[in-house]
Amino acid sequence: MGRKRTRRPLRRAYPTGQPQGIAPTPAERELIIQRRDDLLKELIEIFVARPPTEHMAAVNRLAQTYGAVEVQTVLDRFQQRSQRPLVGEEPGLYREYRLAYARFGGQRRFLSKPEFEGLSFEHAMLFAKREWKSVLRRGPGRREQELRHLLLVDEQMWDDIFPPAPPPPPRDFVTPPAGSYPGRLTELLKLGWKHVLLLRLGSGHGPGEGANEQTMATWARKAEDWQPLIPDLERMALDEGLLASWPADPASWASLHALRLLGYLHAYPSAGRLLALMDRENDWLSDLLPSVWAEMGPQAAEPLWAYLLDHEHNPEQRGNVMIGLQKLAEEHPSYRPEVIQGLVHLLDNAPTEDGTANAYIAHVLGEMRATDTLPALRRAYKAKKVDLKTMTWDDVMARMQKP
């Protein structure tokens, strides 16, 4: 039998993103979070355990209990986080944390990417042990609560009910000096995190969607003004002084804005040099590279193929580049045959010890519905070239058969 849930009533209505609403008190906010967590579990149960034909009716029943607005809010967040990529999600996760910290960090200490990843894993293990392995339902323990607060778990998930709390930089926070930038580039230094909100991990937003993209598209339409600045935009995208600066400082987001603008301007000569973003210890941008390369067009592909041939790069980095080639093929269908042929060539000539990278090739070919590559994929699986923990044959076939 499933666990019986007690739905907690609210003392009064609360705002959900309404600009003139009264913000919930801390006690009410905790109550809202508890109810939303309960609702999220019920939604997961519906979409995982029930057939699709029952989804709509089950969600409508939840709307009668929790309210349609709340169900839509939680459903949006659930869908946003269920679209996790197989390759290269870590930079996006850290960017999401960085964004939440810039908005709500307050007096918390800022975590480096290695710290964030280690503590996130610890939090996930504590949550799983309590939620799924315990017979009795119980609330989070002290350590789990500490980690939830430090990682801004609730602020990331339910940012519509938290008041702003931009964190001041500590006195001992030191970064390399940022470069200086001419003319219009100073506008990028002022945009800040507000133009990043719709680029959150898993949103599925592509070119033309979101506040940041709209701004970039508007500027790119005046390409003659920006084309002479492409070398400076590339420098800004790679500027360690900006990339490592304080998250609440608007200038710290300028590298992201420069990266997007390079894509919109089709600045393909920059494609290879931008690969350096993947080598940063605190990388929070490289998962965006595939979309940027796709905007640049097939002329951006040459350094990407060269990168894939260098086995000194780790499988995850090469997997991110493969995703870039996949997106290039999606944005430019005439380039699709070359991408498929190139990936099959890589797979045919790959060593068996490169199983993880080979699994990423299988993943990309599956996502591209490249059914003509099935003989090559069978050969690779038969030769035990593919890491089955990353991508089984059934996984590949499921991708090939998706509508």
C-alpha positions in Angstrom: 0.0 0.0 0.0 1.2 3.6 -0.7 1.8 6.0 2.1 -1.1 8.0 3.3 -0.5 11.8 2.8 -2.0 14.5 4.9 -2.5 17.6 2.8 -1.8 20.6 4.8 -4.3 23.5 4.6 -3.1 27.1 4.1 -4.3 29.8 6.5 -4.8 32.2 3.6 -4.2 32.6 0.0 -0.7 33.4 -1.1 0.8 34.9 -4.3 2.4 32.8 -7.0 4.5 35.3 -8.9 1.9 38.1 -8.8 3.9 41.4 -8.7 1.4 43.2 -6.3 0.7 40.2 -4.1 1.6 39.9 -0.4 4.6 37.7 0.0 4.1 34.7 2.3 5.5 34.7 5.7 8.4 32.3 6.5 5.9 29.9 8.2 3.5 30.0 5.2 6.4 29.6 2.8 7.4 26.4 4.6 3.8 25.2 4.4 3.7 26.0 0.7 6.9 24.1 0.1 5.6 21.1 2.0 2.4 21.0 0.0 4.3 21.5 -3.3 6.6 18.7 -2.4 3.6 16.4 -1.8 2.0 17.5 -5.1 5.3 16.9 -6.9 5.5 13.3 -5.6 1.9 12.7 -6.7 2.7 14.0 -10.2 5.7 11.8 -10.4 3.7 8.8 -9.4 1.1 9.6 -12.1 3.6 10.1 -14.9 5.8 7.1 -13.9 3.4 4.5 -12.8 0.2 5.1 -14.8 -0.5 4.8 -18.5 -0.6 8.0 -20.6 -4.4 7.6 -21.1 -4.9 8.3 -17.4 -2.6 11.3 -17.0 -5.1 14.0 -17.9 -7.8 12.8 -15.6 -5.4 12.2 -12.7 -3.9 15.7 -13.1 -7.4 17.3 -13.1 -8.2 15.5 -9.9 -5.1 17.0 -8.3 -6.2 20.4 -9.5 -9.5 20.0 -7.5 -7.4 19.4 -4.4 -4.5 21.7 -4.8 -5.8 24.3 -7.2 -5.2 24.6 -10.9 -2.6 27.4 -10.5 -0.5 25.3 -8.1 -0.8 22.2 -10.2 0.4 24.1 -13.3 3.3 25.7 -11.3 4.5 22.3 -10.0 3.9 20.6 -13.3 6.1 23.2 -15.1 8.9 22.7 -12.6 8.6 18.9 -12.9 8.8 19.0 -16.7 11.7 21.4 -16.6 13.7 19.1 -14.4 12.7 15.9 -16.1 14.4 16.9 -19.4 17.9 16.2 -18.2 20.5 15.6 -20.9 22.5 12.4 -20.9 25.7 14.4 -21.5 27.1 17.6 -19.9 24.4 18.5 -17.4 26.9 19.5 -14.7 27.6 23.0 -16.0 23.9 23.7 -16.3 23.2 22.5 -12.7 26.0 24.7 -11.4 24.7 27.7 -13.4 21.2 27.1 -11.9 22.8 27.1 -8.4 24.8 30.2 -9.3 21.6 32.0 -10.5 19.7 31.1 -7.3 22.7 32.3 -5.2 22.8 35.6 -7.0 19.1 36.1 -6.3 18.7 34.5 -2.8 22.1 33.7 -1.4 21.9 36.1 1.5 24.6 35.2 4.1 25.3 31.7 2.8 28.8 31.0 1.6 29.3 30.6 -2.1 30.2 27.1 -3.3 32.8 26.2 -5.9 31.6 23.7 -8.5 33.5 20.8 -6.9 31.9 21.7 -3.5 28.5 22.0 -5.1 28.7 18.7 -6.8 29.9 16.9 -3.7 27.3 18.4 -1.4 24.6 17.8 -4.0 25.4 14.1 -4.1 25.4 13.9 -0.3 22.0 15.6 -0.2 20.6 13.3 -2.9 21.7 10.3 -1.0 20.2 11.5 2.3 16.9 12.4 0.5 16.7 9.0 -1.2 17.4 7.1 1.9 14.7 9.0 3.8 12.1 9.1 1.1 12.4 5.8 -0.6 14.2 3.4 1.7 12.5 4.3 5.0 9.3 2.3 5.9 8.0 5.2 8.0 7.5 8.6 6.5 9.6 11.2 8.3 10.9 14.7 7.7 14.5 15.6 6.7 17.2 15.3 9.4 19.5 18.0 10.5 22.2 17.4 8.0 19.7 17.2 5.1 18.2 20.5 6.2 21.6 22.1 6.4 22.4 20.9 2.8 19.0 21.9 1.5 19.6 25.4 2.8 23.2 25.7 1.6 22.4 24.4 -1.9 19.3 26.6 -2.2 17.2 23.7 -3.1 13.9 25.3 -2.3 14.9 28.6 -3.8 15.9 27.0 -7.1 12.7 25.0 -7.3 10.2 27.5 -5.9 11.7 30.9 -6.6 8.3 32.5 -7.0 7.7 32.5 -3.2 11.1 33.8 -1.9 11.9 37.5 -1.4 15.2 38.8 -3.0 18.3 38.4 -0.9 21.3 39.3 -3.1 24.5 38.2 -1.3 27.2 40.8 -0.6 30.7 39.7 -1.6 32.9 38.6 1.3 36.0 40.7 2.0 38.3 37.8 1.1 36.7 37.1 -2.3 39.4 37.6 -5.0 39.2 37.1 -8.7 41.5 37.8 -11.6 41.0 41.3 -13.0 38.5 41.4 -15.8 39.4 42.9 -19.2 38.2 46.2 -20.5 35.7 46.4 -23.3 34.8 49.1 -25.7 31.6 50.9 -26.7 28.5 48.7 -26.9 30.1 45.8 -25.1 29.5 47.7 -21.8 25.8 47.0 -22.3 26.6 43.3 -21.8 28.3 44.1 -18.5 25.0 45.5 -17.2 22.5 42.9 -18.3 23.1 40.7 -15.2 21.2 37.5 -14.2 17.7 38.8 -15.0 18.2 38.0 -18.7 19.2 34.4 -17.8 16.1 33.3 -15.9 14.6 31.6 -19.0 17.8 29.7 -19.8 17.5 27.5 -16.7 18.6 23.9 -17.0 16.2 21.6 -18.9 13.9 24.3 -20.1 14.4 23.2 -23.6 14.6 26.8 -24.8 16.2 27.3 -28.1 17.1 30.4 -30.1 14.6 33.1 -30.0 13.0 32.1 -26.6 13.5 33.8 -23.3 14.5 37.3 -22.3 18.2 36.8 -23.0 17.6 35.3 -26.5 15.2 38.1 -27.4 17.8 40.7 -26.5 20.5 38.9 -28.4 18.3 38.5 -31.4 17.4 42.1 -31.4 21.0 43.2 -31.3 22.0 40.6 -33.9 19.6 42.1 -36.4 22.0 45.1 -36.4 24.9 42.8 -37.2 26.8 45.5 -38.9 27.2 47.2 -35.5 28.4 44.0 -33.7 30.5 42.2 -36.4 33.6 44.4 -35.7 33.3 43.5 -32.0 33.4 39.7 -32.5 37.0 39.4 -31.3 36.1 41.3 -28.1 32.9 39.2 -27.7 35.1 36.1 -27.8 37.5 37.6 -25.3 34.6 38.4 -23.0 33.1 34.9 -23.3 36.5 33.5 -22.1 37.4 36.2 -19.7 38.3 34.5 -16.4 37.9 37.7 -14.5 34.2 37.8 -15.5 33.6 34.0 -15.4 34.9 33.8 -11.8 33.5 37.1 -10.5 30.8 37.4 -7.8 27.5 35.9 -9.0 25.4 38.9 -7.7 27.5 41.3 -9.8 25.8 42.0 -13.1 29.1 41.8 -15.0 29.6 38.2 -13.8 26.9 37.1 -16.4 28.5 39.0 -19.3 30.4 35.9 -20.5 27.1 34.1 -21.0 25.6 37.0 -22.9 28.7 37.3 -25.1 28.5 33.6 -25.8 24.9 33.8 -27.0 25.6 36.8 -29.1 28.5 35.0 -30.8 26.0 32.3 -31.9 23.5 34.8 -33.2 26.2 36.6 -35.2 27.3 33.2 -36.7 30.8 33.8 -35.5 32.1 30.4 -36.6 35.8 31.3 -36.5 35.4 31.4 -32.7 33.9 27.9 -32.4 37.2 26.1 -31.7 38.5 28.6 -29.2 35.3 28.4 -27.2 36.0 24.8 -26.5 38.3 26.1 -23.7 35.2 26.7 -21.6 34.9 23.0 -20.9 38.3 22.9 -19.2 37.4 25.3 -16.4 37.2 23.8 -13.0 34.1 25.9 -12.2 32.6 25.6 -15.6 29.0 26.9 -15.7 28.7 27.6 -19.5 29.9 24.8 -21.6 26.5 23.0 -21.8 25.3 26.0 -23.9 28.0 25.5 -26.5 26.1 23.0 -28.6 23.3 25.5 -29.2 25.8 28.3 -29.9 27.6 26.1 -32.5 24.3 25.2 -34.1 23.6 28.9 -34.5 27.1 29.5 -36.1 26.3 26.9 -38.8 28.2 24.0 -40.4 31.3 26.2 -40.9 31.8 25.8 -37.1 32.2 22.0 -37.4 35.8 21.6 -38.4 37.4 22.2 -35.0 34.6 20.0 -33.4 35.6 17.0 -35.5 39.2 17.6 -34.7 38.4 17.7 -31.0 36.6 14.3 -31.2 39.6 12.7 -32.8 41.8 13.7 -29.8 41.3 11.0 -27.2 43.1 13.0 -24.6 39.8 14.8 -24.0 37.5 13.0 -21.5 34.4 11.2 -22.8 32.0 13.8 -21.3 33.7 16.6 -23.1 33.7 14.7 -26.4 30.0 13.9 -25.7 29.2 17.5 -25.4 30.8 18.1 -28.8 28.8 15.3 -30.3 25.6 17.0 -29.0 26.8 20.1 -30.8 27.1 18.2 -34.1 23.7 16.8 -33.5 22.2 20.3 -33.1 24.1 21.5 -36.1 22.4 18.7 -38.1 19.0 19.7 -36.6 19.4 23.4 -37.4 20.9 22.7 -40.9 19.4 19.5 -42.4 21.7 19.6 -45.4 24.6 18.9 -43.0 22.8 15.9 -41.4 24.3 13.2 -43.7 27.8 14.4 -43.0 27.3 14.3 -39.2 25.8 10.8 -39.4 28.7 9.5 -41.7 31.3 11.2 -39.4 29.9 9.6 -36.2 29.7 6.2 -37.8 33.3 6.5 -38.9 34.3 7.4 -35.4 32.4 4.4 -34.0 33.8 2.0 -36.5 37.4 3.1 -35.7 37.0 3.5 -31.9 38.8 1.3 -29.5 36.9 -0.9 -27.1 38.3 0.9 -24.1 36.5 4.1 -25.2 33.2 2.6 -24.2 31.7 5.7 -22.6 32.4 8.0 -25.6 31.1 5.3 -27.9 27.9 5.2 -25.9 27.5 8.9 -26.5 27.8 8.3 -30.2 25.1 5.6 -30.0 23.0 8.1 -28.0 23.3 10.8 -30.6 22.6 8.5 -33.5 19.5 7.3 -31.7 18.4 10.8 -31.0 18.8 11.7 -34.7 16.6 8.6 -35.6 19.4 7.6 -37.9 18.0 4.1 -38.6 20.3 3.6 -41.5 23.2 3.3 -38.9 21.7 0.3 -37.1 24.1 -2.1 -38.8 27.1 -0.1 -37.6 25.6 0.2 -34.1 25.0 -3.6 -34.0 28.7 -4.2 -34.9 29.8 -1.9 -32.1 27.6 -3.6 -29.5 28.6 -7.0 -30.7 32.3 -6.0 -30.4 31.6 -4.8 -26.9 32.7 -1.3 -27.8 29.8 0.4 -26.0 29.5 1.0 -22.2 26.2 -0.7 -21.4 25.9 1.3 -18.1 25.6 4.4 -20.2 23.6 3.2 -23.2 22.0 -0.2 -23.7 20.8 -1.5 -27.1 17.3 -1.1 -25.8 18.0 2.5 -25.0 19.2 3.1 -28.6 16.1 1.4 -30.0 13.8 3.5 -27.8 15.4 6.6 -29.2 15.2 5.4 -32.7 11.5 4.7 -32.4 10.4 8.0 -30.7 7.8 9.9 -32.7 
